[in-house]
Amino acid sequence: CFPPLSWQTYDVDFTNAKSKDGKKVKNAKITVRLNGIVIHKDFEIPRKTGGSRRDPEGTPGPIKLQGHGNPLQFRNVWILEK
């Protein structure tokens, strides 16, 4: 990470879970880069988090950006569908 209050770049490549006939057949996965350095590569996400929506897993929904009490700002947010 860069020092506090410096802009960071955070790239997230998310692939949604896959379902067939209402049953999950493949976990969601994520690749994350922080300032160009891969910190998670094809990391599988086995289940939804406790704070997620109640929709069936794999259902498209909103993107939420979360902080944990520290000053936080976002700029130049891009969302690209694959």
Order of alpha helices (4+ residues) and beta strands (2+ residues): beta-beta-beta-beta-beta
